[in-house]
Amino acid sequence: MGAPGCSLCETDGGVLVYRAARFRVVRAEAPGFPAFYRVIWNDHAAEFSDLDTGGQRLCLDAVVAVEQALREQLRPTKVNLASLGNMVAHVHWHVIARFDWDSHFPSPVWAAAQRASPADRCAGVEALRDQTEALMVRKLQALAA
């Protein structure tokens, strides 16, 4: 069920990578952050505690699957997980592969940039995107099995 005016009810919220019955995974288009993903609950819920126990578990399992795929394929310095909802009050998790060369590291992606992200490094991560997302999809499909 959607909520009028909710951007995550009205749009995918990024480049669709995988859609399941209860959640979807999208790649955010965030310049300088080539491995920034969101796990978005399909039904409108403002808070994680609004989900039933099974939904909470499924949502977190999806977050873990995305994180594992990023770690296995990209070997980031760190993976950031965040569920804020201050701007869009719809359950979604940010799963962001961070690298010590990115423009904001070690600060959050929402902080001020400390340097420019090297284009060649971003391109290297982007070159692995298809295989990273294929692994992500396999891991996410296994949740339904």
N, C-alpha and C positions, 0 to 999 in steps of 0.2 A: 504494500500500500504506500502510495506516495503522499507527500505533504506539499500542497501548493506553495511555490516560492522557494522550495528547497532545491538547491542546485544539484545535490547528489541523488535526488529523486527524479529530477527532470533531465539529467544528462548522465553519461557514464562517469564523468569526473576525471577523464584522462583517456589515454590510448588503451582501449580494451585489450587485455592479455588473456583473461579467462573469465567466464561467467558460469557460475553454478546456480542452483535453485535459490540458495539463501545468501550468497555473497558473490562479489566479483573482485578481480584484481586488475588494476590499471597502472600504466606507467604515466607518471606526472611529467609534463613538459616543463622542466625547470632548468633553464640554461646554466651550465656549469656543474650540474648534478645529473650525470647520465644514467644513474641507477637509483632513481627515486620512484618508489612504488607506493600504491595505496591498496589496502584491503578494505573494501566498502561493503557494509551490510546492505542487502537489497531493500528490505522493508525499512520504512522510516522508524527510527528509534533514536532518541536524543542521547541517551546514556547507555553505557555498556551494561549496567545493572538492569536496564529495561529488557534485555534479552533473557530468555529462559536459560537454565543451566546448560542444556544441550547446545543452544545457540552460542553461548559464551565459549564453550569448549571448542566448537567448530570454528568460530572466528579466530580464537587464539591458535588453533592448529593451522589455519590458513596463514596467519602471520609467521609462524615458525617455518612453514614450508617455503614461503617467499624468502625469509632470511637465510635458510639453508641453501637455497639455490644461488643466492647472491654470494654467499661465503664460498661455496664449492667452485663456482665459475670465475669469480672476480678477485677473490682473496683481498677484500678491502681491509683497511687498517681497523675499521670499526663498523658496525651496523647500528644505526640509530632507530629506535622504535618510539613512536609518539602517538598518543590519542588525545588530541586537544579539544576540538569541537567548539572553540570560541568563535570562529568565523562561520562555520557551517555546523549547526547542531544536529548532526546525523552521524551515527556510529561509523567511524572509519579509523584505520590505523595507518600511519606513515611508516614505511619500511625503507630506510635510506642507506645505501652503501656509501660509506665515507672513506676518503683517502687522504693521507697526510699532505697531499699536494692540492687538495681542493681549495677553492677561494676562501672558505670560511673556517677550515679546520684549524684548531680543535673546537672552535665555537659552533653553536647550532647553525643550521642552514638559514634560520630566520634572523640571525645576528648580522652585523655589518661585515662586509667582505674585508678580508685582511690582505688579499692579493688577487690577481687574476688566476683563474683556473687554466692550466696549460692546455691549449687546444689539442695537442698531440696526445696527451694523456686521456682527455675526454673521448677523443676519437678511438683510442685503443679500447676503452670500455664499450663504446658504442659498437665496435666491430664484433664484440662478443655477445651482443644483445640477442640475436636469434637463438643461439645455443643456450644462453642463460634463461630466456623465456620458455624455451622448449622444456628444459629441465624443470622449471617452475610449474609449468602445466602438468607434467607427469606427476610431480609431487602433489599438486592440488587435486588431480583426478583420483589419486590413491586415497584421498580423504573420503570420497564417496563410495569406495569399494567396500 
